Amino acid sequence: MYVILAIAALLFLTCLIVFTDRYVKNRRRVMAERKREEMAARLAPVVEQAAQEQQARSTAEEKSSALTTVLPAIQAEERGPRRVA
């Protein structure tokens, strides 16, 4: 009789440990997912701002390149020594 009671108690404790372990793992997963979503929500505006800044830099570079094509810069080799009278 006591052997059956001991086996039942051992089985109950094993089930309790397994269910507790699953609960804790699930809870950690939910917390990590929530944390990941919060981080993504905070990071989204920063990514958008960086994309806009990159677009602005690219546009400025294209305009500068177009201006240099129309008005080429004076190269150092083209300038000779100044002749002062």
MIBA-165226 format. One record per atom (N, C-alpha, C): residue number from 1; chain; atom name; x, y, z. Coordinates in nm, 3 decimals, m for minus. Example, Ala and Ser with C-alpha at 12.3 -4.5 7.8 and 13.67 -1.06 7.14 Angstrom:
% MIBA-165226
<r k="1" c="A" a="N" X="1.319" Y="m0.569" Z="0.780"/>
<r k="1" c="A" a="CA" X="1.230" Y="m0.450" Z="0.780"/>
<r k="1" c="A" a="C" X="1.320" Y="m0.330" Z="0.780"/>
<r k="2" c="A" a="N" X="1.285" Y="m0.225" Z="0.708"/>
<r k="2" c="A" a="CA" X="1.367" Y="m0.106" Z="0.714"/>
<r k="2" c="A" a="C" X="1.290" Y="0.003" Z="0.787"/>
//
This chain:
% MIBA-165226
<r k="1" c="A" a="N" X="0.082" Y="m0.119" Z="0.000"/>
<r k="1" c="A" a="CA" X="0.000" Y="0.000" Z="0.000"/>
<r k="1" c="A" a="C" X="0.086" Y="0.126" Z="0.000"/>
<r k="2" c="A" a="N" X="0.192" Y="0.126" Z="0.085"/>
<r k="2" c="A" a="CA" X="0.279" Y="0.242" Z="0.093"/>
<r k="2" c="A" a="C" X="0.363" Y="0.259" Z="m0.033"/>
<r k="3" c="A" a="N" X="0.393" Y="0.148" Z="m0.097"/>
<r k="3" c="A" a="CA" X="0.471" Y="0.153" Z="m0.221"/>
<r k="3" c="A" a="C" X="0.389" Y="0.224" Z="m0.329"/>
<r k="4" c="A" a="N" X="0.262" Y="0.190" Z="m0.339"/>
<r k="4" c="A" a="CA" X="0.174" Y="0.253" Z="m0.438"/>
<r k="4" c="A" a="C" X="0.160" Y="0.402" Z="m0.407"/>
<r k="5" c="A" a="N" X="0.148" Y="0.437" Z="m0.281"/>
<r k="5" c="A" a="CA" X="0.137" Y="0.576" Z="m0.240"/>
<r k="5" c="A" a="C" X="0.266" Y="0.653" Z="m0.273"/>
<r k="6" c="A" a="N" X="0.381" Y="0.590" Z="m0.251"/>
<r k="6" c="A" a="CA" X="0.509" Y="0.653" Z="m0.283"/>
<r k="6" c="A" a="C" X="0.524" Y="0.672" Z="m0.434"/>
<r k="7" c="A" a="N" X="0.483" Y="0.573" Z="m0.512"/>
<r k="7" c="A" a="CA" X="0.490" Y="0.583" Z="m0.658"/>
<r k="7" c="A" a="C" X="0.396" Y="0.693" Z="m0.707"/>
<r k="8" c="A" a="N" X="0.277" Y="0.701" Z="m0.650"/>
<r k="8" c="A" a="CA" X="0.180" Y="0.805" Z="m0.688"/>
<r k="8" c="A" a="C" X="0.234" Y="0.943" Z="m0.654"/>
<r k="9" c="A" a="N" X="0.297" Y="0.957" Z="m0.537"/>
<r k="9" c="A" a="CA" X="0.354" Y="1.086" Z="m0.496"/>
<r k="9" c="A" a="C" X="0.469" Y="1.124" Z="m0.589"/>
<r k="10" c="A" a="N" X="0.552" Y="1.027" Z="m0.625"/>
<r k="10" c="A" a="CA" X="0.662" Y="1.052" Z="m0.717"/>
<r k="10" c="A" a="C" X="0.610" Y="1.093" Z="m0.855"/>
<r k="11" c="A" a="N" X="0.507" Y="1.026" Z="m0.902"/>
<r k="11" c="A" a="CA" X="0.446" Y="1.060" Z="m1.030"/>
<r k="11" c="A" a="C" X="0.385" Y="1.200" Z="m1.025"/>
<r k="12" c="A" a="N" X="0.319" Y="1.233" Z="m0.915"/>
<r k="12" c="A" a="CA" X="0.260" Y="1.365" Z="m0.899"/>
<r k="12" c="A" a="C" X="0.368" Y="1.474" Z="m0.900"/>
<r k="13" c="A" a="N" X="0.477" Y="1.451" Z="m0.827"/>
<r k="13" c="A" a="CA" X="0.586" Y="1.549" Z="m0.824"/>
<r k="13" c="A" a="C" X="0.651" Y="1.566" Z="m0.960"/>
<r k="14" c="A" a="N" X="0.668" Y="1.455" Z="m1.032"/>
<r k="14" c="A" a="CA" X="0.725" Y="1.461" Z="m1.166"/>
<r k="14" c="A" a="C" X="0.637" Y="1.544" Z="m1.259"/>
<r k="15" c="A" a="N" X="0.507" Y="1.518" Z="m1.255"/>
<r k="15" c="A" a="CA" X="0.413" Y="1.595" Z="m1.338"/>
<r k="15" c="A" a="C" X="0.414" Y="1.742" Z="m1.299"/>
<r k="16" c="A" a="N" X="0.420" Y="1.769" Z="m1.171"/>
<r k="16" c="A" a="CA" X="0.423" Y="1.906" Z="m1.122"/>
<r k="16" c="A" a="C" X="0.549" Y="1.978" Z="m1.172"/>
<r k="17" c="A" a="N" X="0.662" Y="1.911" Z="m1.166"/>
<r k="17" c="A" a="CA" X="0.788" Y="1.970" Z="m1.213"/>
<r k="17" c="A" a="C" X="0.782" Y="1.996" Z="m1.364"/>
<r k="18" c="A" a="N" X="0.730" Y="1.901" Z="m1.440"/>
<r k="18" c="A" a="CA" X="0.721" Y="1.917" Z="m1.585"/>
<r k="18" c="A" a="C" X="0.630" Y="2.033" Z="m1.621"/>
<r k="19" c="A" a="N" X="0.513" Y="2.040" Z="m1.559"/>
<r k="19" c="A" a="CA" X="0.420" Y="2.149" Z="m1.590"/>
<r k="19" c="A" a="C" X="0.475" Y="2.285" Z="m1.547"/>
<r k="20" c="A" a="N" X="0.544" Y="2.288" Z="m1.434"/>
<r k="20" c="A" a="CA" X="0.606" Y="2.413" Z="m1.389"/>
<r k="20" c="A" a="C" X="0.714" Y="2.457" Z="m1.486"/>
<r k="21" c="A" a="N" X="0.794" Y="2.363" Z="m1.533"/>
<r k="21" c="A" a="CA" X="0.899" Y="2.394" Z="m1.629"/>
<r k="21" c="A" a="C" X="0.840" Y="2.449" Z="m1.758"/>
<r k="22" c="A" a="N" X="0.735" Y="2.388" Z="m1.808"/>
<r k="22" c="A" a="CA" X="0.671" Y="2.436" Z="m1.930"/>
<r k="22" c="A" a="C" X="0.612" Y="2.576" Z="m1.910"/>
<r k="23" c="A" a="N" X="0.552" Y="2.598" Z="m1.793"/>
<r k="23" c="A" a="CA" X="0.494" Y="2.729" Z="m1.764"/>
<r k="23" c="A" a="C" X="0.603" Y="2.837" Z="m1.762"/>
<r k="24" c="A" a="N" X="0.714" Y="2.807" Z="m1.696"/>
<r k="24" c="A" a="CA" X="0.823" Y="2.905" Z="m1.687"/>
<r k="24" c="A" a="C" X="0.882" Y="2.933" Z="m1.824"/>
<r k="25" c="A" a="N" X="0.903" Y="2.830" Z="m1.905"/>
<r k="25" c="A" a="CA" X="0.957" Y="2.850" Z="m2.040"/>
<r k="25" c="A" a="C" X="0.863" Y="2.932" Z="m2.126"/>
<r k="26" c="A" a="N" X="0.734" Y="2.902" Z="m2.117"/>
<r k="26" c="A" a="CA" X="0.635" Y="2.977" Z="m2.194"/>
<r k="26" c="A" a="C" X="0.633" Y="3.123" Z="m2.149"/>
<r k="27" c="A" a="N" X="0.641" Y="3.145" Z="m2.020"/>
<r k="27" c="A" a="CA" X="0.640" Y="3.282" Z="m1.966"/>
<r k="27" c="A" a="C" X="0.762" Y="3.359" Z="m2.015"/>
<r k="28" c="A" a="N" X="0.879" Y="3.295" Z="m2.014"/>
<r k="28" c="A" a="CA" X="1.000" Y="3.360" Z="m2.063"/>
<r k="28" c="A" a="C" X="0.988" Y="3.393" Z="m2.212"/>
<r k="29" c="A" a="N" X="0.931" Y="3.302" Z="m2.288"/>
<r k="29" c="A" a="CA" X="0.914" Y="3.326" Z="m2.432"/>
<r k="29" c="A" a="C" X="0.823" Y="3.445" Z="m2.457"/>
<r k="30" c="A" a="N" X="0.713" Y="3.452" Z="m2.381"/>
<r k="30" c="A" a="CA" X="0.619" Y="3.564" Z="m2.397"/>
<r k="30" c="A" a="C" X="0.686" Y="3.695" Z="m2.360"/>
<r k="31" c="A" a="N" X="0.761" Y="3.695" Z="m2.251"/>
<r k="31" c="A" a="CA" X="0.830" Y="3.817" Z="m2.208"/>
<r k="31" c="A" a="C" X="0.935" Y="3.860" Z="m2.311"/>
<r k="32" c="A" a="N" X="1.008" Y="3.765" Z="m2.367"/>
<r k="32" c="A" a="CA" X="1.109" Y="3.797" Z="m2.468"/>
<r k="32" c="A" a="C" X="1.042" Y="3.852" Z="m2.593"/>
<r k="33" c="A" a="N" X="0.930" Y="3.793" Z="m2.632"/>
<r k="33" c="A" a="CA" X="0.858" Y="3.841" Z="m2.750"/>
<r k="33" c="A" a="C" X="0.806" Y="3.982" Z="m2.727"/>
<r k="34" c="A" a="N" X="0.753" Y="4.008" Z="m2.610"/>
<r k="34" c="A" a="CA" X="0.703" Y="4.142" Z="m2.577"/>
<r k="34" c="A" a="C" X="0.817" Y="4.243" Z="m2.578"/>
<r k="35" c="A" a="N" X="0.930" Y="4.204" Z="m2.522"/>
<r k="35" c="A" a="CA" X="1.047" Y="4.292" Z="m2.520"/>
<r k="35" c="A" a="C" X="1.096" Y="4.321" Z="m2.662"/>
<r k="36" c="A" a="N" X="1.095" Y="4.218" Z="m2.747"/>
<r k="36" c="A" a="CA" X="1.137" Y="4.234" Z="m2.886"/>
<r k="36" c="A" a="C" X="1.044" Y="4.330" Z="m2.960"/>
<r k="37" c="A" a="N" X="0.913" Y="4.318" Z="m2.936"/>
<r k="37" c="A" a="CA" X="0.817" Y="4.407" Z="m3.001"/>
<r k="37" c="A" a="C" X="0.835" Y="4.551" Z="m2.954"/>
<r k="38" c="A" a="N" X="0.860" Y="4.570" Z="m2.824"/>
<r k="38" c="A" a="CA" X="0.883" Y="4.705" Z="m2.773"/>
<r k="38" c="A" a="C" X="1.009" Y="4.765" Z="m2.834"/>
<r k="39" c="A" a="N" X="1.113" Y="4.685" Z="m2.847"/>
<r k="39" c="A" a="CA" X="1.238" Y="4.732" Z="m2.905"/>
<r k="39" c="A" a="C" X="1.217" Y="4.769" Z="m3.052"/>
<r k="40" c="A" a="N" X="1.142" Y="4.689" Z="m3.124"/>
<r k="40" c="A" a="CA" X="1.114" Y="4.718" Z="m3.265"/>
<r k="40" c="A" a="C" X="1.033" Y="4.847" Z="m3.278"/>
<r k="41" c="A" a="N" X="0.940" Y="4.868" Z="m3.186"/>
<r k="41" c="A" a="CA" X="0.859" Y="4.990" Z="m3.190"/>
<r k="41" c="A" a="C" X="0.945" Y="5.113" Z="m3.163"/>
<r k="42" c="A" a="N" X="1.043" Y="5.101" Z="m3.074"/>
<r k="42" c="A" a="CA" X="1.132" Y="5.214" Z="m3.047"/>
<r k="42" c="A" a="C" X="1.233" Y="5.235" Z="m3.160"/>
<r k="43" c="A" a="N" X="1.269" Y="5.129" Z="m3.227"/>
<r k="43" c="A" a="CA" X="1.372" Y="5.137" Z="m3.330"/>
<r k="43" c="A" a="C" X="1.317" Y="5.184" Z="m3.464"/>
<r k="44" c="A" a="N" X="1.190" Y="5.163" Z="m3.490"/>
<r k="44" c="A" a="CA" X="1.130" Y="5.199" Z="m3.620"/>
<r k="44" c="A" a="C" X="1.147" Y="5.347" Z="m3.654"/>
<r k="45" c="A" a="N" X="1.118" Y="5.442" Z="m3.564"/>
<r k="45" c="A" a="CA" X="1.138" Y="5.582" Z="m3.601"/>
<r k="45" c="A" a="C" X="1.284" Y="5.617" Z="m3.629"/>
<r k="46" c="A" a="N" X="1.375" Y="5.554" Z="m3.557"/>
<r k="46" c="A" a="CA" X="1.517" Y="5.580" Z="m3.579"/>
<r k="46" c="A" a="C" X="1.559" Y="5.531" Z="m3.718"/>
<r k="47" c="A" a="N" X="1.510" Y="5.415" Z="m3.756"/>
<r k="47" c="A" a="CA" X="1.542" Y="5.360" Z="m3.888"/>
<r k="47" c="A" a="C" X="1.485" Y="5.451" Z="m3.997"/>
<r k="48" c="A" a="N" X="1.363" Y="5.498" Z="m3.977"/>
<r k="48" c="A" a="CA" X="1.300" Y="5.588" Z="m4.075"/>
<r k="48" c="A" a="C" X="1.379" Y="5.718" Z="m4.088"/>
<r k="49" c="A" a="N" X="1.423" Y="5.773" Z="m3.976"/>
<r k="49" c="A" a="CA" X="1.501" Y="5.896" Z="m3.979"/>
<r k="49" c="A" a="C" X="1.635" Y="5.874" Z="m4.050"/>
<r k="50" c="A" a="N" X="1.700" Y="5.762" Z="m4.024"/>
<r k="50" c="A" a="CA" X="1.827" Y="5.731" Z="m4.090"/>
<r k="50" c="A" a="C" X="1.807" Y="5.716" Z="m4.241"/>
<r k="51" c="A" a="N" X="1.696" Y="5.655" Z="m4.281"/>
<r k="51" c="A" a="CA" X="1.668" Y="5.640" Z="m4.425"/>
<r k="51" c="A" a="C" X="1.647" Y="5.776" Z="m4.489"/>
<r k="52" c="A" a="N" X="1.577" Y="5.866" Z="m4.420"/>
<r k="52" c="A" a="CA" X="1.555" Y="6.000" Z="m4.475"/>
<r k="52" c="A" a="C" X="1.686" Y="6.077" Z="m4.485"/>
<r k="53" c="A" a="N" X="1.771" Y="6.064" Z="m4.383"/>
<r k="53" c="A" a="CA" X="1.901" Y="6.132" Z="m4.388"/>
<r k="53" c="A" a="C" X="1.987" Y="6.077" Z="m4.501"/>
<r k="54" c="A" a="N" X="1.985" Y="5.948" Z="m4.521"/>
<r k="54" c="A" a="CA" X="2.061" Y="5.888" Z="m4.631"/>
<r k="54" c="A" a="C" X="2.009" Y="5.936" Z="m4.765"/>
<r k="55" c="A" a="N" X="1.877" Y="5.946" Z="m4.778"/>
<r k="55" c="A" a="CA" X="1.817" Y="5.996" Z="m4.902"/>
<r k="55" c="A" a="C" X="1.859" Y="6.141" Z="m4.925"/>
<r k="56" c="A" a="N" X="1.860" Y="6.222" Z="m4.819"/>
<r k="56" c="A" a="CA" X="1.901" Y="6.362" Z="m4.832"/>
<r k="56" c="A" a="C" X="2.048" Y="6.371" Z="m4.874"/>
<r k="57" c="A" a="N" X="2.134" Y="6.288" Z="m4.814"/>
<r k="57" c="A" a="CA" X="2.276" Y="6.287" Z="m4.852"/>
<r k="57" c="A" a="C" X="2.293" Y="6.246" Z="m4.998"/>
<r k="58" c="A" a="N" X="2.219" Y="6.145" Z="m5.039"/>
<r k="58" c="A" a="CA" X="2.228" Y="6.097" Z="m5.177"/>
<r k="58" c="A" a="C" X="2.183" Y="6.205" Z="m5.274"/>
<r k="59" c="A" a="N" X="2.074" Y="6.273" Z="m5.242"/>
<r k="59" c="A" a="CA" X="2.024" Y="6.380" Z="m5.327"/>
<r k="59" c="A" a="C" X="2.125" Y="6.494" Z="m5.335"/>
<r k="60" c="A" a="N" X="2.184" Y="6.532" Z="m5.222"/>
<r k="60" c="A" a="CA" X="2.284" Y="6.639" Z="m5.221"/>
<r k="60" c="A" a="C" X="2.406" Y="6.600" Z="m5.302"/>
<r k="61" c="A" a="N" X="2.446" Y="6.474" Z="m5.294"/>
<r k="61" c="A" a="CA" X="2.561" Y="6.428" Z="m5.372"/>
<r k="61" c="A" a="C" X="2.532" Y="6.432" Z="m5.522"/>
<r k="62" c="A" a="N" X="2.412" Y="6.394" Z="m5.560"/>
<r k="62" c="A" a="CA" X="2.373" Y="6.400" Z="m5.702"/>
<r k="62" c="A" a="C" X="2.372" Y="6.543" Z="m5.752"/>
<r k="63" c="A" a="N" X="2.318" Y="6.635" Z="m5.671"/>
<r k="63" c="A" a="CA" X="2.315" Y="6.776" Z="m5.711"/>
<r k="63" c="A" a="C" X="2.456" Y="6.832" Z="m5.723"/>
<r k="64" c="A" a="N" X="2.542" Y="6.796" Z="m5.629"/>
<r k="64" c="A" a="CA" X="2.680" Y="6.842" Z="m5.633"/>
<r k="64" c="A" a="C" X="2.751" Y="6.789" Z="m5.756"/>
<r k="65" c="A" a="N" X="2.726" Y="6.663" Z="m5.788"/>
<r k="65" c="A" a="CA" X="2.787" Y="6.602" Z="m5.906"/>
<r k="65" c="A" a="C" X="2.738" Y="6.671" Z="m6.033"/>
<r k="66" c="A" a="N" X="2.609" Y="6.703" Z="m6.038"/>
<r k="66" c="A" a="CA" X="2.555" Y="6.770" Z="m6.155"/>
<r k="66" c="A" a="C" X="2.614" Y="6.910" Z="m6.168"/>
<r k="67" c="A" a="N" X="2.632" Y="6.981" Z="m6.057"/>
<r k="67" c="A" a="CA" X="2.689" Y="7.115" Z="m6.060"/>
<r k="67" c="A" a="C" X="2.835" Y="7.110" Z="m6.103"/>
<r k="68" c="A" a="N" X="2.910" Y="7.012" Z="m6.057"/>
<r k="68" c="A" a="CA" X="3.050" Y="6.998" Z="m6.095"/>
<r k="68" c="A" a="C" X="3.062" Y="6.967" Z="m6.244"/>
<r k="69" c="A" a="N" X="2.965" Y="6.898" Z="m6.299"/>
<r k="69" c="A" a="CA" X="2.967" Y="6.869" Z="m6.442"/>
<r k="69" c="A" a="C" X="2.949" Y="6.997" Z="m6.522"/>
<r k="70" c="A" a="N" X="2.863" Y="7.086" Z="m6.476"/>
<r k="70" c="A" a="CA" X="2.837" Y="7.212" Z="m6.545"/>
<r k="70" c="A" a="C" X="2.950" Y="7.311" Z="m6.520"/>
<r k="71" c="A" a="N" X="2.994" Y="7.324" Z="m6.396"/>
<r k="71" c="A" a="CA" X="3.101" Y="7.417" Z="m6.358"/>
<r k="71" c="A" a="C" X="3.217" Y="7.336" Z="m6.300"/>
<r k="72" c="A" a="N" X="3.307" Y="7.288" Z="m6.384"/>
<r k="72" c="A" a="CA" X="3.415" Y="7.205" Z="m6.331"/>
<r k="72" c="A" a="C" X="3.505" Y="7.284" Z="m6.236"/>
<r k="73" c="A" a="N" X="3.554" Y="7.220" Z="m6.138"/>
<r k="73" c="A" a="CA" X="3.642" Y="7.284" Z="m6.040"/>
<r k="73" c="A" a="C" X="3.778" Y="7.308" Z="m6.102"/>
<r k="74" c="A" a="N" X="3.847" Y="7.410" Z="m6.052"/>
<r k="74" c="A" a="CA" X="3.981" Y="7.440" Z="m6.102"/>
<r k="74" c="A" a="C" X="4.077" Y="7.338" Z="m6.039"/>
<r k="75" c="A" a="N" X="4.147" Y="7.270" Z="m6.123"/>
<r k="75" c="A" a="CA" X="4.240" Y="7.169" Z="m6.076"/>
<r k="75" c="A" a="C" X="4.374" Y="7.235" Z="m6.041"/>
<r k="76" c="A" a="N" X="4.447" Y="7.178" Z="m5.949"/>
<r k="76" c="A" a="CA" X="4.574" Y="7.234" Z="m5.904"/>
<r k="76" c="A" a="C" X="4.676" Y="7.233" Z="m6.018"/>
<r k="77" c="A" a="N" X="4.671" Y="7.135" Z="m6.106"/>
<r k="77" c="A" a="CA" X="4.767" Y="7.126" Z="m6.216"/>
<r k="77" c="A" a="C" X="4.745" Y="7.236" Z="m6.319"/>
<r k="78" c="A" a="N" X="4.623" Y="7.285" Z="m6.329"/>
<r k="78" c="A" a="CA" X="4.592" Y="7.386" Z="m6.430"/>
<r k="78" c="A" a="C" X="4.646" Y="7.523" Z="m6.389"/>
<r k="79" c="A" a="N" X="4.666" Y="7.545" Z="m6.262"/>
<r k="79" c="A" a="CA" X="4.715" Y="7.675" Z="m6.218"/>
<r k="79" c="A" a="C" X="4.867" Y="7.675" Z="m6.220"/>
<r k="80" c="A" a="N" X="4.920" Y="7.772" Z="m6.286"/>
<r k="80" c="A" a="CA" X="5.065" Y="7.789" Z="m6.287"/>
<r k="80" c="A" a="C" X="5.103" Y="7.890" Z="m6.181"/>
<r k="81" c="A" a="N" X="5.229" Y="7.920" Z="m6.172"/>
<r k="81" c="A" a="CA" X="5.271" Y="8.022" Z="m6.076"/>
<r k="81" c="A" a="C" X="5.215" Y="8.158" Z="m6.116"/>
<r k="82" c="A" a="N" X="5.184" Y="8.240" Z="m6.020"/>
<r k="82" c="A" a="CA" X="5.131" Y="8.373" Z="m6.049"/>
<r k="82" c="A" a="C" X="5.246" Y="8.464" Z="m6.093"/>
<r k="83" c="A" a="N" X="5.214" Y="8.542" Z="m6.190"/>
<r k="83" c="A" a="CA" X="5.313" Y="8.638" Z="m6.238"/>
<r k="83" c="A" a="C" X="5.270" Y="8.776" Z="m6.189"/>
<r k="84" c="A" a="N" X="5.350" Y="8.828" Z="m6.103"/>
<r k="84" c="A" a="CA" X="5.319" Y="8.959" Z="m6.046"/>
<r k="84" c="A" a="C" X="5.411" Y="9.060" Z="m6.112"/>
<r k="85" c="A" a="N" X="5.350" Y="9.170" Z="m6.161"/>
<r k="85" c="A" a="CA" X="5.429" Y="9.270" Z="m6.232"/>
<r k="85" c="A" a="C" X="5.504" Y="9.361" Z="m6.139"/>
//
